[in-house]
Amino acid sequence: MLIGDVARRCGVSTRMLRHYDTLGLVQPTGRTHGNYREYSTDDIRRIFHVESLRTLGLSLRQIARALQDPAFTPATLVADLIRQTEHRLRQQQELLDRLRTVDASTPDDWPGVLRIVELLHGLHSPHAARRQQAILAPTDDTPVPTELLADAILTETDPNVAGALHWALARTGDDALTHLAPATTAPHPDTRRRAVRAIAEIPGDHATAILTRALDDPDPAVRAHAALAAGLRGATTAVPTLVTMVATGTNDVDAADILGTLAHDPAHTDQILTALTDELTAPTADSATRIRLTQALADMPPDAARPTLHRLTHDADRTVALLAAALTRAHAP
């Protein structure tokens, strides 16, 4: 079969077939009387093999080695190709994300596009100071897009940069919640923690509702961040988590302060005192736990806490009894 017929049958250009011949990759086994290339059935089969391997991303050099060396094993090469392809995909995804960010910012001119690109470079800088500068020094006509800020806060590890991001996101209000709320259900707990901490800085009922939902998160750190923020906003749904935090010693001082503030609302006093008392009398509560819970009673309204403290002055745990006696005296009318 002549080269033109082979090209039509195999879908490979005559120029590429000649290139294969020059490289010794696929050389026609025959020649016509006019010295034209003549391909056999085996030659055509080899062309199909070459084209199949090219679809895997192999170079022509790698293909020649694979077809000519019987001892050649594909495992290592295929593993390398997988890594290279994954790297290219990451690069392409980064480019796609960058383009979408530029498009979402709706720049009016090329200077606006360049400003967004500069922001992207700044926010992805390996240097924390450069990232912070990109957040805190935007121009008035090209503010940092909220989506960029939200994406950055979900991966930021430097506390100073995170603080700047919290400040910037809080200024965007509900716009930031659109991007942060989905992250509160992300698979990785670190992502959920960062999202909840960022939402805690944003005022409004919408943010409070998201924080309240996060109280059911399987990760205790996420629940703790959500409880502290929701409790500060007056959400009594945070009470069970706050009481648990006191019992376990997780930000127990802050949790007790918030419980005390909530308890000064007569509508919630009994609920909070009952929750603290239940933890105090739990069979699993050790001495340290009961001391923290007793101390938390100091933040309760004095008239409401006094009967419980009085009972604790006779507690079998001497440290608890002494602490309760001291708090009783402090609460004396």
DRENBARO-825582 format. One record per residue (C-alpha): residue in three letters; x, y, z. Coordinates in Angstrom, 3 decimals. Layout:
// DRENBARO-825582
> Ala X Y Z;
...
//
This chain:
// DRENBARO-825582
> Met 0.000 0.000 0.000;
> Leu 1.413 3.365 -1.023;
> Ile 1.930 6.220 1.397;
> Gly -1.111 8.223 0.265;
> Asp -3.411 5.245 0.743;
> Val -1.871 4.561 4.166;
> Ala -2.392 8.176 5.220;
> Arg -6.064 8.037 4.267;
> Arg -6.585 4.689 5.999;
> Cys -4.698 5.499 9.210;
> Gly -5.589 9.157 9.552;
> Val -1.901 10.112 9.675;
> Ser -0.529 12.746 7.333;
> Thr 2.006 11.769 4.698;
> Arg 4.381 14.271 6.253;
> Met 4.185 12.465 9.612;
> Leu 4.643 9.078 7.939;
> Arg 7.810 10.339 6.294;
> His 8.937 11.644 9.692;
> Tyr 8.331 8.193 11.215;
> Asp 10.411 6.711 8.413;
> Thr 13.270 9.166 9.013;
> Leu 13.289 8.333 12.728;
> Gly 13.228 4.617 12.028;
> Leu 9.987 4.368 13.948;
> Val 7.851 2.968 11.105;
> Gln 9.796 2.150 7.983;
> Pro 7.968 0.681 5.005;
> Thr 9.226 -2.820 4.283;
> Gly 8.991 -2.472 0.523;
> Arg 9.582 -0.209 -2.404;
> Thr 7.821 -0.115 -5.752;
> His 9.643 -0.208 -9.106;
> Gly 9.418 3.555 -9.049;
> Asn 11.082 3.577 -5.561;
> Tyr 7.910 4.684 -3.786;
> Arg 7.338 3.612 -0.214;
> Glu 5.170 0.526 0.043;
> Tyr 3.678 -0.425 3.404;
> Ser 2.823 -3.973 4.392;
> Thr 0.001 -5.063 6.707;
> Asp 2.499 -5.311 9.592;
> Asp 3.716 -1.793 8.846;
> Ile 0.178 -0.460 9.035;
> Arg -0.390 -2.340 12.281;
> Arg 2.780 -0.703 13.699;
> Ile 1.457 2.736 12.662;
> Phe -1.703 2.083 14.648;
> His 0.440 1.028 17.632;
> Val 2.445 4.263 17.407;
> Glu -0.690 6.389 17.203;
> Ser -2.223 4.555 20.168;
> Leu 0.834 5.210 22.323;
> Arg 0.871 8.861 21.264;
> Thr -2.625 9.240 22.732;
> Leu -1.119 8.328 26.118;
> Gly 1.259 11.271 25.885;
> Leu 4.413 9.311 25.026;
> Ser 7.069 11.063 22.997;
> Leu 8.229 9.495 19.744;
> Arg 11.511 8.581 21.434;
> Gln 9.624 6.785 24.206;
> Ile 7.413 5.038 21.659;
> Ala 10.447 3.794 19.722;
> Arg 11.923 2.379 22.891;
> Ala 8.643 0.733 23.881;
> Leu 8.253 -0.960 20.484;
> Gln 11.874 -1.950 19.935;
> Asp 13.030 -3.119 23.361;
> Pro 11.353 -6.412 24.377;
> Ala 12.629 -5.961 27.947;
> Phe 11.067 -2.522 28.284;
> Thr 8.378 -2.448 30.996;
> Pro 5.662 0.209 30.937;
> Ala 5.010 0.528 34.677;
> Thr 7.591 3.230 35.468;
> Leu 6.899 5.185 32.302;
> Val 3.138 5.101 32.810;
> Ala 3.572 6.257 36.429;
> Asp 5.714 9.177 35.183;
> Leu 3.091 10.046 32.591;
> Ile 0.404 10.053 35.270;
> Arg 2.421 12.484 37.409;
> Gln 3.145 14.734 34.434;
> Thr -0.505 14.725 33.379;
> Glu -1.692 15.490 36.908;
> His 0.748 18.409 37.030;
> Arg -0.566 19.767 33.723;
> Leu -4.137 19.381 34.928;
> Arg -3.338 21.338 38.086;
> Gln -1.778 24.067 35.988;
> Gln -4.771 24.160 33.675;
> Gln -7.171 24.251 36.627;
> Glu -5.217 27.143 38.134;
> Leu -5.406 28.958 34.822;
> Leu -9.139 28.285 34.568;
> Asp -9.690 29.536 38.117;
> Arg -7.640 32.633 37.361;
> Leu -9.634 33.371 34.217;
> Arg -12.926 32.876 36.038;
> Thr -11.781 35.243 38.768;
> Val -10.877 37.900 36.235;
> Asp -14.204 37.394 34.480;
> Ala -16.178 37.593 37.741;
> Ser -14.510 40.891 38.635;
> Thr -15.915 42.397 35.388;
> Pro -12.952 44.694 34.700;
> Asp -13.732 47.585 32.381;
> Asp -10.322 47.774 30.762;
> Trp -6.942 46.067 30.558;
> Pro -5.502 47.957 33.547;
> Gly -8.356 46.431 35.557;
> Val -7.416 42.962 34.322;
> Leu -3.780 43.571 35.208;
> Arg -4.802 44.696 38.697;
> Ile -6.694 41.443 39.298;
> Val -3.717 39.433 38.044;
> Glu -1.440 41.342 40.433;
> Leu -3.824 40.570 43.284;
> Leu -3.782 36.891 42.373;
> His 0.002 36.840 42.412;
> Gly 0.049 38.685 45.724;
> Leu -2.462 36.411 47.417;
> His -0.551 33.328 46.266;
> Ser 2.849 34.667 47.246;
> Pro 4.970 32.397 49.473;
> His 5.721 35.455 51.623;
> Ala 3.133 36.291 54.297;
> Ala 3.954 40.011 54.211;
> Arg 3.283 40.132 50.472;
> Arg -0.058 38.363 50.906;
> Gln -1.058 40.762 53.661;
> Gln -0.097 43.752 51.543;
> Ala -2.246 42.502 48.667;
> Ile -5.249 42.359 51.008;
> Leu -4.778 45.660 52.801;
> Ala -3.669 47.889 49.943;
> Pro -6.205 47.555 47.117;
> Thr -6.996 50.528 44.938;
> Asp -10.377 52.187 45.359;
> Asp -11.391 51.470 41.771;
> Thr -10.348 47.790 41.909;
> Pro -11.181 46.264 45.295;
> Val -10.169 42.697 46.051;
> Pro -12.935 40.403 44.727;
> Thr -14.791 38.685 47.559;
> Glu -14.332 35.272 45.956;
> Leu -10.556 35.748 46.076;
> Leu -10.663 36.674 49.751;
> Ala -12.877 33.715 50.596;
> Asp -10.671 31.253 48.727;
> Ala -7.593 32.677 50.429;
> Ile -8.965 32.448 53.979;
> Leu -9.766 28.758 53.524;
> Thr -6.080 27.912 53.064;
> Glu -4.267 30.687 54.965;
> Thr -2.079 29.508 57.859;
> Asp -0.348 32.738 58.881;
> Pro -2.344 34.398 61.717;
> Asn -1.523 37.962 60.618;
> Val -2.627 37.351 57.045;
> Ala -5.716 35.515 58.304;
> Gly -6.550 38.540 60.461;
> Ala -6.330 40.830 57.456;
> Leu -8.548 38.476 55.476;
> His -11.122 38.378 58.285;
> Trp -11.202 42.174 58.330;
> Ala -11.572 42.424 54.563;
> Leu -14.265 39.742 54.380;
> Ala -16.263 41.310 57.212;
> Arg -16.521 44.481 55.146;
> Thr -18.204 42.602 52.298;
> Gly -21.069 41.306 54.472;
> Asp -23.451 38.792 52.946;
> Asp -21.430 38.692 49.743;
> Ala -18.696 36.851 51.639;
> Leu -21.230 34.405 53.096;
> Thr -22.170 33.301 49.588;
> His -18.635 31.971 49.154;
> Leu -17.916 30.895 52.744;
> Ala -21.135 29.035 53.592;
> Pro -20.426 26.053 51.274;
> Ala -17.021 25.612 52.934;
> Thr -18.694 24.879 56.289;
> Thr -19.587 21.457 54.884;
> Ala -16.231 20.781 53.207;
> Pro -14.714 17.315 53.747;
> His -11.585 18.561 55.525;
> Pro -12.103 19.888 59.077;
> Asp -9.363 22.527 58.694;
> Thr -11.343 24.105 55.863;
> Arg -14.524 24.105 57.942;
> Arg -12.699 25.642 60.921;
> Arg -11.317 28.487 58.820;
> Ala -14.724 29.088 57.250;
> Val -16.470 29.264 60.628;
> Arg -13.835 31.618 62.067;
> Ala -14.259 33.917 59.065;
> Ile -18.070 33.839 59.301;
> Ala -17.801 34.675 63.004;
> Glu -16.420 38.098 62.012;
> Ile -19.384 38.897 59.766;
> Pro -22.412 40.530 61.430;
> Gly -26.021 39.766 60.657;
> Asp -28.694 37.116 61.028;
> His -27.539 35.168 57.988;
> Ala -24.101 34.627 59.499;
> Thr -25.664 33.654 62.838;
> Ala -27.826 31.051 61.117;
> Ile -24.770 29.501 59.438;
> Leu -22.896 29.428 62.753;
> Thr -25.864 27.747 64.412;
> Arg -25.858 24.987 61.803;
> Ala -22.144 24.470 62.435;
> Leu -22.920 23.509 66.046;
> Asp -23.725 20.039 64.704;
> Asp -20.348 19.641 62.999;
> Pro -18.559 16.344 63.788;
> Asp -15.321 18.202 64.530;
> Pro -15.144 19.561 68.118;
> Ala -12.970 22.509 67.102;
> Val -15.534 23.614 64.510;
> Arg -18.306 23.301 67.096;
> Ala -16.271 25.308 69.597;
> His -15.617 28.183 67.169;
> Ala -19.280 28.207 66.160;
> Ala -20.518 28.096 69.766;
> Leu -18.360 31.000 70.916;
> Ala -19.426 33.152 67.977;
> Ala -23.093 32.197 68.113;
> Gly -23.210 32.587 71.895;
> Leu -21.776 36.099 71.658;
> Arg -24.666 36.885 69.312;
> Gly -27.178 35.673 71.901;
> Ala -27.958 32.317 70.279;
> Thr -28.985 29.988 73.104;
> Thr -28.670 27.012 70.758;
> Ala -24.978 27.266 71.585;
> Val -25.550 26.522 75.291;
> Pro -25.032 22.721 75.184;
> Thr -21.747 23.109 73.289;
> Leu -20.578 25.917 75.582;
> Val -21.294 23.801 78.671;
> Thr -19.361 20.910 77.124;
> Met -16.462 23.274 76.446;
> Val -16.405 24.279 80.124;
> Ala -16.492 20.631 81.153;
> Thr -13.687 19.602 78.815;
> Gly -11.539 22.680 79.390;
> Thr -11.795 23.867 75.763;
> Asn -11.726 27.670 75.880;
> Asp -13.570 27.153 79.152;
> Val -13.055 30.706 80.454;
> Asp -14.518 32.275 77.303;
> Ala -17.319 29.729 77.229;
> Ala -18.186 30.412 80.877;
> Asp -18.214 34.171 80.265;
> Ile -20.660 33.768 77.387;
> Leu -22.855 31.412 79.420;
> Gly -22.934 33.981 82.201;
> Thr -24.035 36.701 79.802;
> Leu -26.759 34.503 78.337;
> Ala -27.912 33.457 81.817;
> His -28.597 37.047 82.813;
> Asp -31.608 36.869 80.508;
> Pro -34.283 35.388 82.835;
> Ala -35.706 33.434 79.916;
> His -32.544 31.333 79.748;
> Thr -31.247 31.249 83.315;
> Asp -32.828 27.946 84.311;
> Gln -31.764 26.250 81.072;
> Ile -28.120 27.153 81.600;
> Leu -28.035 26.342 85.318;
> Thr -29.655 22.968 84.664;
> Ala -27.096 22.182 81.963;
> Leu -24.187 23.060 84.275;
> Thr -25.702 21.074 87.171;
> Asp -26.260 18.023 84.980;
> Glu -22.586 18.060 83.999;
> Leu -21.546 18.511 87.641;
> Thr -23.479 15.432 88.723;
> Ala -22.532 13.275 85.759;
> Pro -20.846 10.014 86.881;
> Thr -18.003 10.570 84.419;
> Ala -17.123 14.055 85.713;
> Asp -13.687 14.031 87.332;
> Ser -12.392 16.543 89.885;
> Ala -10.888 18.944 87.339;
> Thr -14.117 18.961 85.328;
> Arg -16.253 19.668 88.388;
> Ile -13.932 22.486 89.475;
> Arg -14.320 24.190 86.088;
> Leu -18.082 23.793 86.198;
> Thr -18.246 25.139 89.737;
> Gln -16.128 28.108 88.713;
> Ala -18.538 28.758 85.828;
> Leu -21.312 29.244 88.399;
> Ala -19.524 32.426 89.463;
> Asp -20.649 34.023 86.198;
> Met -24.299 33.158 86.766;
> Pro -26.817 35.610 88.290;
> Pro -26.077 35.436 92.061;
> Asp -29.632 34.712 93.206;
> Ala -29.963 31.853 90.722;
> Ala -26.552 30.312 91.407;
> Arg -26.627 30.587 95.218;
> Pro -28.666 27.403 95.968;
> Thr -26.426 25.240 93.776;
> Leu -23.283 26.717 95.279;
> His -24.621 26.166 98.767;
> Arg -25.162 22.471 98.050;
> Leu -21.661 22.199 96.651;
> Thr -20.149 23.512 99.902;
> His -20.871 20.022 101.263;
> Asp -19.422 18.223 98.249;
> Ala -17.291 15.131 98.854;
> Asp -14.529 16.680 96.770;
> Arg -12.830 19.061 99.206;
> Thr -11.505 21.342 96.459;
> Val -14.956 21.705 94.949;
> Ala -16.458 22.338 98.409;
> Leu -13.897 25.035 99.260;
> Leu -14.360 26.717 95.881;
> Ala -18.135 26.666 96.284;
> Ala -17.829 28.151 99.795;
> Ala -15.663 30.982 98.493;
> Leu -18.093 31.690 95.646;
> Thr -21.036 31.563 98.056;
> Arg -19.423 34.230 100.206;
> Ala -18.774 36.306 97.088;
> His -22.446 35.924 96.113;
> Ala -23.739 36.766 99.586;
> Pro -26.377 39.530 99.528;
//
